[in-house]
Amino acid sequence: MGRKNSPSAKKELTEIIQRYEAAKAEKRQLYLDGDQLADIADWYATERKFNDAQEVINYGLQLHPGNTTDRTSLSLSGYSKTK
């Protein structure tokens, strides 16, 4: 999301979170790119839902195991327990 504070970006994030949570509830896999997953994790952390943030990070690392950019940004965010 380009402008994270714009109304359209907030609406997009809300929609992505709803899609993620629906897929999780239905126990189905949903493809999201690393930036989307990082945005979801950031939102959960902002809401002080740290276990949910960690769960999103773990899911992202399963979807994108070789993506070092995502791994680095998630580690720098202070949420990930990656090696």
Buried (B, 14 or more C-beta within 10 A) or exposed (E): BEEEEEEEBBEBBEEBBEBBEEBBEEEEEBEBEBEBBBBBBBBBBEEEBEEBBBBBBBBBBEBBEEBEEBBEBBBEBEBBEEE
